[in-house]
Amino acid sequence: MVYAPVNERLVPEYTPQELSGKIKSHTIVNGIGCDYGRCSFCIHPQIHREFHLREPRLVVDEIEFMIKQGISFFNFTASDTPLPQAKMIGEDILRRGLRIEFTMLTRAWKSAGSKKDYLVETFRTIIRAGLRIVFIGAESGNYDVLAEVMNKDLTSQDIIDTVKCIRRASELEGVHVYIITSYIFPCPLTKNLVEKGITMERIYEDNIRLAKLTMPDSFQVIPAIVYAGTKWYYEPEKYNILLDKEMFGKIGLRADISVHMLVDKSFKSPYSFLGKGITEWIPMHIKQARAINALGIPSDLMDEHLLMARCAGYSDLKKLEEMSMEIFLDIISCDYEVTNKLLKQINVKSGEIASRARPVSY
């Protein structure tokens, strides 16, 4: 498959009528693929086999063009935004006198504890440029699972130290940056880990420990899902996964497979691990989510929720959860009163921030 160079991007220019019905937020393609690309559970390397970064200058050109249209909220979409690229983008944003707020996904930094000064200063630059929400895939609090099952090439201490660096940079800049972390649980275990005595109960406790030591603003627990094209799919024996590829082919790469797992007890999973199908693991998945939530950490508040919360002036974690529930009730009732009110607040805030930009001529 051939991809067009990532730097060649068409940027939308909205008419006043189109803008009147749009959320004033814009998705920025700052890169495609992932610079690591070796996680055993992840489908991204199969979708984008090569990692391409976009030139920082062109990313900021697009940001500046959207600011002129009254849009100042941005979501960076690279599977991992490398900090060197993020810093160069941030420096250019500051150099041009632009005012924005943005979210990004990033990997925890390997050996972050020994690179504290660099990480804190780098995040300070990115925060000054507008970083407000960071998503980090923690996946597991257990070292062996991270190494053998997830193939993350990270330790839980790396995750802890990375979060500490973001928190420190946030404190020094006097700006709160929301941190979201995610876990994959329950998850497969290699035969080696089973023989070593690693159990789901131990991983459960390790995940709680990691949550306590990082205390993110929100978290997400996702049950292990095998996607076609991943290492879990191609090497199921290695990960102790029993995979019915004929049944899998009938389901295919369905994004709603996890929804079926949670609401349809008759759903038959095309794979199992440790003698249980994924639906049989759901009670432990729910137990894990509730245990982390009991620490006072809201669950399943993603970047769009936190963006709404910032614009509405919510900072209390309890209020954030209440807002998330109100949005959920809007969806299931098809009455979008609360959501529409929040979206209006986002658009007002986005326009206000954009109007404060002072582009520098050079």
C-alpha positions as CSV (number, residue, x, y, z in Angstrom):
1,M,0.0,0.0,0.0
2,V,1.3,3.5,-0.9
3,Y,0.7,6.5,1.2
4,A,0.9,10.1,0.1
5,P,3.6,12.0,1.9
6,V,2.2,13.0,5.3
7,N,3.2,16.7,4.7
8,E,0.8,17.0,1.8
9,R,-2.4,17.9,3.6
10,L,-5.6,19.7,2.5
11,V,-6.8,22.0,5.3
12,P,-10.5,22.8,5.5
13,E,-11.6,26.4,5.0
14,Y,-15.1,26.7,6.4
15,T,-17.9,29.0,5.3
16,P,-19.7,31.0,8.0
17,Q,-22.6,28.7,7.7
18,E,-20.4,25.6,8.1
19,L,-18.7,27.1,11.2
20,S,-22.1,27.9,12.8
21,G,-22.8,24.2,13.0
22,K,-19.3,23.0,13.9
23,I,-17.6,22.3,17.2
24,K,-14.7,24.7,17.1
25,S,-12.1,21.9,17.5
26,H,-9.8,20.6,14.9
27,T,-7.9,17.3,14.4
28,I,-4.3,17.7,13.5
29,V,-2.4,14.9,11.8
30,N,1.0,15.5,13.2
31,G,2.2,12.1,12.1
32,I,0.9,8.7,11.0
33,G,1.8,5.4,12.6
34,C,3.8,5.0,15.7
35,D,7.6,5.5,16.3
36,Y,7.7,2.4,18.5
37,G,5.3,0.2,16.6
38,R,6.1,-3.1,18.5
39,C,3.3,-3.4,21.0
40,S,1.9,-7.0,20.7
41,F,-1.7,-6.0,21.0
42,C,-1.7,-2.9,18.7
43,I,-3.2,-2.8,15.2
44,H,-1.6,0.6,14.3
45,P,1.6,-0.9,12.7
46,Q,-0.6,-2.9,10.4
47,I,-2.7,0.1,9.4
48,H,0.4,2.3,8.9
49,R,3.4,0.1,8.4
50,E,5.8,3.0,8.3
51,F,6.1,5.9,10.8
52,H,6.0,9.4,9.2
53,L,6.3,12.6,11.1
54,R,5.0,15.8,9.7
55,E,7.2,18.8,9.6
56,P,6.6,20.9,12.8
57,R,6.5,24.1,10.6
58,L,3.6,22.7,8.5
59,V,1.7,21.5,11.6
60,V,1.9,25.1,13.0
61,D,0.9,26.6,9.6
62,E,-2.3,24.5,9.8
63,I,-2.9,25.6,13.4
64,E,-2.5,29.2,12.4
65,F,-4.9,28.9,9.5
66,M,-7.5,27.4,11.7
67,I,-7.0,30.1,14.4
68,K,-8.0,32.6,11.7
69,Q,-11.3,30.8,11.5
70,G,-11.9,31.1,15.2
71,I,-10.7,27.6,16.1
72,S,-8.2,27.2,18.9
73,F,-8.8,23.6,20.3
74,F,-6.7,20.9,18.6
75,N,-6.3,17.1,18.9
76,F,-2.9,15.7,17.8
77,T,-3.6,12.3,16.3
78,A,-0.3,10.5,16.0
79,S,-0.3,7.2,17.9
80,D,2.6,8.6,19.7
81,T,3.7,12.2,19.5
82,P,7.5,12.1,20.1
83,L,8.6,14.7,22.6
84,P,11.3,16.2,20.2
85,Q,8.6,16.9,17.6
86,A,6.1,18.2,20.2
87,K,8.8,20.6,21.6
88,M,9.6,21.9,18.1
89,I,5.9,22.4,17.4
90,G,5.5,24.1,20.8
91,E,8.5,26.4,20.2
92,D,7.1,27.5,16.8
93,I,3.6,28.1,18.4
94,L,5.2,30.4,21.0
95,R,7.5,32.1,18.4
96,R,4.4,33.0,16.3
97,G,2.5,34.3,19.3
98,L,-0.4,31.8,18.8
99,R,-2.9,30.9,21.6
100,I,-4.3,27.4,21.5
101,E,-5.1,24.4,23.7
102,F,-4.4,20.8,22.5
103,T,-4.4,17.2,23.4
104,M,-1.9,14.5,22.5
105,L,-1.0,10.8,23.0
106,T,2.5,9.9,24.1
107,R,4.4,6.9,25.3
108,A,5.9,6.9,28.8
109,W,9.6,7.7,28.5
110,K,12.1,4.8,29.0
111,S,14.3,5.4,32.0
112,A,12.3,8.6,32.7
113,G,13.7,8.9,36.2
114,S,17.3,9.5,34.9
115,K,16.0,12.1,32.3
116,K,13.9,14.2,34.7
117,D,15.5,17.6,33.9
118,Y,15.1,17.1,30.1
119,L,11.5,15.8,30.4
120,V,10.3,18.6,32.8
121,E,11.8,21.3,30.6
122,T,10.4,19.8,27.4
123,F,6.9,19.4,28.9
124,R,7.1,23.0,30.2
125,T,7.7,24.3,26.7
126,I,4.8,22.1,25.4
127,I,2.5,23.3,28.2
128,R,3.3,26.9,27.5
129,A,2.4,26.3,23.9
130,G,-1.1,24.9,25.0
131,L,-0.8,21.3,26.0
132,R,-3.8,20.6,28.3
133,I,-4.5,16.8,28.0
134,V,-2.1,13.9,27.7
135,F,-3.2,10.3,27.1
136,I,-0.7,7.6,28.1
137,G,-1.2,3.9,27.5
138,A,0.0,2.3,30.7
139,E,-1.5,-1.1,29.8
140,S,-0.3,-2.9,33.0
141,G,1.3,-2.2,36.4
142,N,3.1,-5.6,36.2
143,Y,6.6,-5.6,34.9
144,D,6.5,-9.1,33.5
145,V,3.2,-8.4,31.6
146,L,4.6,-5.2,30.2
147,A,7.6,-7.0,28.9
148,E,6.3,-10.4,27.7
149,V,2.6,-9.9,27.0
150,M,2.4,-6.2,25.9
151,N,6.0,-5.9,24.5
152,K,6.1,-2.2,25.7
153,D,9.8,-2.0,26.5
154,L,8.9,0.0,29.6
155,T,8.5,-0.6,33.3
156,S,5.8,0.6,35.6
157,Q,8.5,2.9,37.1
158,D,9.0,4.5,33.7
159,I,5.3,5.3,33.7
160,I,5.3,6.7,37.2
161,D,8.4,8.9,36.5
162,T,6.9,10.2,33.2
163,V,3.7,11.2,35.0
164,K,5.8,12.8,37.8
165,C,7.6,14.9,35.2
166,I,4.4,16.1,33.6
167,R,3.0,17.0,37.0
168,R,6.1,18.9,37.9
169,A,6.1,20.8,34.6
170,S,2.5,21.6,35.1
171,E,3.1,22.9,38.6
172,L,6.0,25.1,37.4
173,E,3.9,26.6,34.6
174,G,0.9,27.1,36.9
175,V,-1.4,25.2,34.5
176,H,-3.2,22.0,35.2
177,V,-2.6,19.3,32.6
178,Y,-5.1,16.5,32.6
179,I,-3.5,13.0,32.4
180,I,-5.5,10.0,31.2
181,T,-4.0,6.5,31.5
182,S,-5.4,3.2,30.2
183,Y,-5.0,-0.5,31.2
184,I,-5.6,-3.7,29.4
185,F,-7.2,-6.1,31.9
186,P,-7.8,-9.0,32.0
187,C,-5.1,-9.9,29.6
188,P,-3.4,-13.0,28.2
189,L,-0.4,-14.5,30.0
190,T,2.5,-16.4,28.3
191,K,3.2,-19.9,29.5
192,N,6.4,-18.7,31.0
193,L,4.5,-16.2,33.2
194,V,2.0,-18.8,34.3
195,E,4.9,-21.0,35.3
196,K,6.5,-18.1,37.2
197,G,3.3,-17.9,39.2
198,I,1.9,-14.6,37.7
199,T,-1.8,-14.6,38.2
200,M,-4.7,-12.3,37.2
201,E,-5.1,-11.4,40.9
202,R,-1.5,-10.3,41.1
203,I,-1.9,-8.1,38.0
204,Y,-5.1,-6.7,39.5
205,E,-3.2,-5.6,42.6
206,D,-0.3,-4.2,40.5
207,N,-2.7,-2.1,38.5
208,I,-4.2,-0.6,41.6
209,R,-0.7,0.1,42.9
210,L,0.2,1.9,39.6
211,A,-3.0,3.9,39.8
212,K,-2.2,5.0,43.3
213,L,1.3,6.1,42.4
214,T,0.2,8.1,39.3
215,M,-3.3,9.3,40.3
216,P,-4.3,10.3,36.8
217,D,-7.3,12.6,36.2
218,S,-9.1,9.8,34.5
219,F,-8.4,6.2,33.5
220,Q,-9.8,3.5,31.2
221,V,-9.8,-0.2,31.7
222,I,-10.2,-2.2,28.5
223,P,-10.5,-6.0,28.3
224,A,-7.9,-7.7,26.1
225,I,-9.2,-7.7,22.5
226,V,-7.4,-9.6,19.8
227,Y,-7.3,-7.7,16.5
228,A,-6.4,-9.3,13.2
229,G,-2.9,-8.3,12.2
230,T,-1.5,-8.0,15.7
231,K,1.1,-10.3,17.3
232,W,-1.6,-11.7,19.5
233,Y,-3.4,-12.8,16.4
234,Y,-0.4,-14.1,14.4
235,E,1.3,-15.8,17.4
236,P,-1.5,-16.9,19.7
237,E,0.4,-19.9,21.0
238,K,3.2,-17.6,22.3
239,Y,0.7,-15.6,24.3
240,N,-1.3,-18.7,25.4
241,I,-4.4,-17.6,23.4
242,L,-6.8,-20.1,21.9
243,L,-8.0,-18.5,18.7
244,D,-10.8,-19.7,16.4
245,K,-9.7,-18.0,13.1
246,E,-12.7,-19.3,11.2
247,M,-15.1,-17.6,13.7
248,F,-12.7,-14.6,13.8
249,G,-13.0,-14.2,10.1
250,K,-16.8,-13.9,10.4
251,I,-16.5,-11.2,12.9
252,G,-13.6,-9.4,11.4
253,L,-12.0,-6.3,12.7
254,R,-15.2,-4.9,14.2
255,A,-14.8,-1.8,16.4
256,D,-18.0,-2.6,18.3
257,I,-16.8,-6.1,19.4
258,S,-16.1,-4.8,22.9
259,V,-19.7,-3.4,23.1
260,H,-21.0,-6.9,22.2
261,M,-18.9,-8.4,24.9
262,L,-20.4,-6.1,27.6
263,V,-24.1,-6.2,26.7
264,D,-24.7,-9.5,25.0
265,K,-24.1,-12.5,27.2
266,S,-24.8,-14.9,24.3
267,F,-21.9,-13.4,22.4
268,K,-19.4,-16.1,21.6
269,S,-15.8,-14.8,21.6
270,P,-13.5,-16.1,18.8
271,Y,-10.7,-16.3,21.3
272,S,-10.0,-17.2,24.9
273,F,-7.0,-17.2,27.3
274,L,-6.4,-19.1,30.6
275,G,-9.4,-21.2,29.8
276,K,-11.9,-18.4,29.7
277,G,-13.6,-16.6,26.8
278,I,-13.6,-12.8,27.0
279,T,-17.2,-12.6,28.2
280,E,-16.2,-14.8,31.2
281,W,-13.5,-12.2,32.1
282,I,-15.9,-9.3,32.1
283,P,-16.7,-9.5,35.8
284,M,-13.0,-9.2,36.7
285,H,-12.6,-6.3,34.2
286,I,-15.5,-4.5,36.0
287,K,-14.0,-5.3,39.4
288,Q,-10.7,-3.7,38.3
289,A,-12.4,-0.6,37.0
290,R,-14.3,-0.2,40.2
291,A,-11.2,-0.7,42.4
292,I,-9.3,2.1,40.6
293,N,-12.4,4.3,40.7
294,A,-12.6,3.8,44.4
295,L,-9.3,5.6,44.7
296,G,-11.2,8.7,43.7
297,I,-10.1,8.6,40.1
298,P,-12.9,9.1,37.5
299,S,-13.2,6.4,34.8
300,D,-13.7,6.8,31.1
301,L,-13.4,10.6,30.9
302,M,-11.6,11.0,27.6
303,D,-10.1,14.1,26.0
304,E,-13.4,15.4,24.6
305,H,-15.0,15.1,28.1
306,L,-12.1,16.9,29.7
307,L,-12.2,19.6,27.0
308,M,-15.9,20.2,27.8
309,A,-15.1,20.2,31.5
310,R,-12.4,22.9,31.1
311,C,-14.7,25.1,29.1
312,A,-17.5,24.7,31.6
313,G,-15.2,25.5,34.5
314,Y,-15.4,22.1,36.1
315,S,-12.3,21.1,38.1
316,D,-13.7,19.0,40.9
317,L,-13.3,15.3,40.0
318,K,-16.8,14.5,41.3
319,K,-18.2,17.2,39.0
320,L,-16.4,15.7,36.1
321,E,-18.0,12.3,36.7
322,E,-21.4,13.9,37.0
323,M,-20.9,15.7,33.7
324,S,-19.8,12.5,32.0
325,M,-23.0,10.8,33.3
326,E,-25.2,13.7,32.1
327,I,-23.6,13.3,28.6
328,F,-24.3,9.6,28.7
329,L,-27.9,10.2,29.7
330,D,-28.2,12.7,26.8
331,I,-27.1,10.0,24.4
332,I,-29.4,7.2,25.6
333,S,-32.4,9.6,25.9
334,C,-31.7,11.4,22.5
335,D,-32.2,14.7,24.4
336,Y,-28.9,16.6,24.0
337,E,-29.7,19.6,26.2
338,V,-26.7,19.2,28.4
339,T,-24.3,18.3,25.6
340,N,-25.5,21.2,23.4
341,K,-25.0,23.6,26.3
342,L,-21.4,22.3,26.8
343,L,-20.7,22.5,23.0
344,K,-21.8,26.1,23.0
345,Q,-19.4,26.8,25.8
346,I,-16.6,25.1,23.9
347,N,-17.2,27.3,20.9
348,V,-17.3,30.5,22.9
349,K,-14.1,29.5,24.7
350,S,-12.4,28.5,21.5
351,G,-13.2,31.8,19.8
352,E,-12.0,33.7,22.8
353,I,-8.7,32.0,22.9
354,A,-8.2,32.4,19.1
355,S,-8.9,36.1,19.3
356,R,-6.1,36.5,21.8
357,A,-3.5,35.2,19.3
358,R,-1.0,37.8,18.3
359,P,0.6,36.3,15.1
360,V,4.2,37.5,14.7
361,S,5.3,38.6,11.2
362,Y,8.7,37.3,10.1
